[in-house]
Amino acid sequence: MRVIEFRLDRGSGVATYLQLVHQVRHALRLGTLQPGDRLPTAKEVVSRLAINPNTVLKAYRELEREGLVTGRPGLGTFVERSLGRTQPGERARLHGELVRWLRGARLAGLDEEDLRALFTSALTEASREEIA
């Protein structure tokens, strides 16, 4: 069973419960969480991140409302479905290519903000091509 390790960016301006929701969605897209995996209990998350238990419960309720997880009384909260649409091998290949590209971009002198701008621009361009 895979376990997600939540992290918080207290300076992001994003509500804490939404950060948890986004991290679960991200893990589902990447395949690091899969159907049957158990999310940490609210008590475990509260202990690790020093946040209010209601914040964790709100995040889990949101994920449950979306049909991504199901709470099982006395057992925990379990992943119901994935968001990833590609096979793990293909995802791993693409990830490797992207890491190599990022290393090259860093060597070319691009910083993180440059990379985000370039990626966003390329993503927008590719999306336009799909529509046309």
N, C-alpha and C positions, 0 to 999 in steps of 0.2 A: 504494500500500500504506500502511495506517495503522500507526503505531508507538505502543506504550504507553510512557508515562514513569512508571516506578514511583516511589512515594514511601513513606517509612517514618515511622511515628510511634513513636519509641522509648519513649515513655512510656505507650503504650496498654495494655500488658500482654498484647497479642496477639502470638503467635509471629511472627517475621519471615517465615517461609515462608508462613504463613497470610495475612499481609497481602498478599503477592504474589498468592496464589490468589484472595483476595477482590477484588483490584483487576482481575484478568483477568475474573472472573465479572461484575463490575460493568460493565466495558467491553463485554462480550458482551451483557449485558442492554440497555445503552443504544445498541448498534449502532456504538460507536466502534471496536470490533474486529469483523471479519467473517471468515467462512471464506476461507482463502487468505492472510490476513495472517500475517506472521512476527513472533514474539515476539523481543525482544532476546536475543542470545546470553548465556549465563551470564557470559562474560568481560565483556561490555558492562555487565551489571547489577552485577557485582562492582566494576568500575571506577567506576561512577557512585555506588553506595551504600555502598561499603566494607564489604561483608559477605562471609561465607564462600561459596565456590562451591558447596559441598554444600547450602547453604540454598536457593539458586536451583534446583539440580537436584532437590531434594526437592519444591519447589513445582511444577516442571514435571512431575515424575512423578505428583504428585497430580492435576494437570489432565489428564494423559494417561490415568490410571486412570479418570477420569470421562468420558473420550471427548470432551473439549473440544479437545484439541490432539494433534498427532502429531509425534514427532521423526523427522526425516529425516537420516540420517547424512551429514555433510559439507555439509548445506544449512541446518539449523536446526530450530526448532520452529515449527509452523504451526497456525493455528486450523482446526479441523475443522468445528465447528458453532457456531451462535449460540444464545443463550438468550432473545433478544428475541422477543416474540410479536406485537408490533404493527408496523404499517407505519411507515417512517421519517417520513413526513409527519404522521401522527397523533401519533407520539411527540413531534415538534417542536412541534406545536400544544399538546399537554398540558404540555410543558416550559415554553412561553411563558406559559401560564395560571398555572402554579405559581410561576414567577418573579414575575409581577405580584402574585399573592396574597402571596408572601413579602415583597415590598417594602411592601405595604399593612400587613402584620402588623408589620413593623419600625417603620413610621411610627406605628403604634398603641402602640408601646412594648414589644413582646415581644422578649426576648433569645433567644439560641440554645437555651438550656435550655427556655424557655417554648414555643418552636416545636416542639422535639422532643416534649415532653409533649402538646401539642395535636395534633400529627400522629399520634402513637402512639394517642391516644384516638380520633381520627377513624378511623384504620385499623382499630382493634379494633371500633368500632361498625359500620363498613361490612362487615366480615367477618361479624359476627353477623347482619346483615341478609341476606347472601347465603345463610347456612345456614338461616335461618328460612323 
